[in-house]
Amino acid sequence: MSRVIGIDLGTTNSCVAVIDGGKPVVIPNAGGYKTTPSMFAVSQDGKRLVGHLAKRQAITNAANTVYASKRLIGRRFDSEEVQRVTDLCPFEIVRGPNDDLRIQIGGKAFTCPEIAAIILREMKHVAEEYLGEPVSDAVVTVPAHFNDTQRQCTKDAGKIAGLNVLRIINEPTAAALAYGIGKDVEEKIAVYDLGGGTFDISIVELGDGVVEVLATNGDTFLGGEDFDRRLVDHILKEFEAQEGLDLRNDAMALQRLKDAAEKAKCDLSAMQTTEVNLPFIANDADGPRHLNLTVERETLEELAQDVIQQTLRCVDLCLTDAELTMEDIDHVVLVGGQTRMPLVQKAVSEHFGQRPHRGVNPDEVVATGACIQGSVLTSENNDVLLLDVTPLSLGIATFDGHFAKLIHRNSTVPVMKSHVFTTTRDDQSAVKIRVMQGESDQAAENDLLGEFVLNNIPPAPKGEPEIEVAFDIDANGIVSVSARDLATQGEQSITVSARGTLSDDEIDEIMVDHAEYELPQEK
Amino acid sequence: MPRLAPGWEATAADLTPEQGFLLSRVDGVTPWGVLRTISGLPPEQVDAALESWLKDGLLEVEGSRAPAHEQNCPRTVVPEAPGDAGCVDPSLDLAVEIQEQVLEFETRLERPYHEILGVAVDADTRTIKRAYFKLSKVYHPDRYFQRELGEFKARLDRVFKKIALAYELLMDPMTREELQRSMQAAPPPEPPPPASAERSTGPPQPQQFTKREWLDRMRRRFRIPDEVLAERRYRARELAEAARAATYQSQWNEAASAVRLAIAFDPWTSEFKELFAEIQVEASQLRAAKLFEEASGAWDSHSATEALALFEEVIAYRPSDAAAHERAAQIATELGDLDTAREYAERACELAPETVANHLTLARVLRREGLKERARLVLEEARNIDPQNSEVLQELSRLRKRPGQSSGGRG
């Protein structure tokens, strides 16, 4: 049986790990790096570049280089999140046929799952080269707060990449598993995961080889990228004030600036001040312009302050959901590159009243946990079990536009819940069951996962028929919903999980298309 | 859990059908959280209604109000009937001992939750958690990921979900307390009926159920205790009696209110619905009569707009009330809304062609509209009914006096 790899498909960097010689090993890529930039580009001569190769040419080929596409996966083109990034993106985002979005580079429109697939395939190659054998099974991680569509898109991406995705697991859960493995303790930990594009907080209990997620919370649109964007914005304003030039419409300048801002941000984790030096950033009638700016750590901290506060609010909500207080938490584990920032560490320490645990590598722990879960699922004898939860509530829309939750967020999966509903009009013969996911009381503010109609309800005064709606989530996270009229036992049901933004036909098409790019990457 | 307070019937307010349904579901075994989801009303309206009934002394609540997450009440979780007693299949990719354990566990799925976890009724949370972890490591479907499990896949799933539910309910202080109390109060639930046969064998067929069967099924599925059902029916009958008593004294509103509640408690007895229909007629008559008085009063005090609205309401209750139509027509004329006035006047004449006043009113409207010829025809009809009526004669002579006037001239 081939080995199962664990892939942390990150917003800015991705990482792959495998159990080798009984221990999880993070696999370095051909360049010797343990993480690979989640970047994809089409070069001027039409070649497809991934990872470091894509990053290296990003400045000279900004319009054809995609980064942070994980922030866009599974979202509608019109969504607020997409609209927020389009103006600062050097690459072009266009509307797709299913109201989804496409990224237009190298003269071709790519879907987000397709780009994720290209990165997943790269990680698969990294593992295969290291192991010297083909790999097909994988556990892939996603932010805990990803919704059903985003998860399905990630699964689709795995399929396009030629991977059999055994399970999609939550990033903080994976981190907790990696942290807890081999520890014979009973403790409650908080996993604070601030990555490139997303933030997650999970409260996890360990004991007897069981890793039980008590609660999870987060924001899928909050992370290091926000810090970068703020810094870029700050530098743009400073430059405009000094030189009277607006660089916002210059894709190449923006890409250089973005790179420089990311580097400055990292430098400021170790230093108090740093310089952003970008000669020949622009050209106009007065000759070439150079950008030369000193950035203080305090400036960055000011810019980042509210983002960090936002994460702490999620922490409090999560603790409330877990019905715990700060004192109940034995350890705080920091995950994600952004937690290297001193301000983040300081804020977390102060908030929890304890110094974060320093035993895990924030960049690698998620992939490590993913490969552990892969091995736990597939090996016969092991003493570890992960009890994960569903991060978002599931329910149905009621007649007055409200949302009736049947399965509450943070319910351990697999789970089944049912409730009895009734009709709202006399002699109502059919009810429409609209299956939704989200936390708002208002149905319209939640995500619609699917809908179906239960009909042939015998005529009766309103309020009299009893219609039992049952929700079921299996261990793989597949949601099925059924509605049954208790009088006639008439029943309708659907399985609602299989809704990414791509149809099966589209996936097959993309797979054929990608096959021709498969060969040159072998060597 | 909310339950009805003694003497609540006396204070029962005029309820909407939804509120009646909600009130009928208050039976002392359904928690607040469940009530929020079963009535068809938005949760906040349920809260508001329950709160106000609490305030009015209709309800009382033991302990504190249930939080929303308590919706996972044991009563509403429908247990899947454990199919036929399965047997061990050595060809499966699942150790025979585990198969035996699963089958054995399935026979105990209807036991009280603490017995499912194998802990004492008053076990502390740490003990409950350890028991849960231990059982999870045997029964969680992930332990047998992608293995050939045959029918044991569904069995494991069922068993684990029950274990997780037991854990969830026992870890919540609120539900734990309730479960403990119900353990003391009631004997353990009867074993589930062998209802699985009709669900698992053969292709699904549309089935017709008699009311009796339906009731039985409902009772089994939701395990509404027999005594609660009996109590509901008893209450329904009492309410219907009260309704009848009220009808003897012509207290139609009270009667309607009581019988509406009776239907909510016992929707299966058609007698109550017939009674309701009868009372409804009388009650609306009564309401209409009262409105008629109010409307006349309003007209007398020169608030024509209000009077018209009130008469229109009377007409809604009594669509064949000619007098109300005639009054409405007069007021509408006064207000200058001639189209409406003519509609009401014509309808009044249709409803009571023998009443001279109706024709008179219609004729006046027509004259104001300038339709003299039609007005004269109407007046002549009135003169045929009562040749001596001075108002009719006066109106006729008024028409003749100005023969040259055509429509739109005045008015």
Interface residues (C-beta under 8 A of the other chain):
Chain A: L166 E205 G207 D208 G209 V210 E212 V376 L377 T378 D383 L385 L386 L387 T398 F399 D400 H402 A404 K405 H408 S411 T412 P414 V415 M416 K417 S418 H419 V420 F421 T422 T423 T424 D441 P461 K462 G463 E464 E466 E468 A470 D474 A475 L486 A487 T488 Q489 G490 E491
Chain B: P17 E18 G20 F21 V34 T37 I38 S39 G40 P42 P43 H69 Q71 N72 T76 V77 V78 K129 R130 F133 K134 S136 K137 H140 P141 D142 R143 F145 Q146 D157 F160 K161 A164 E168 P204 P206 Q207 Q208 F209 W214 R217 M218 R221 F222 I263 A264 P267
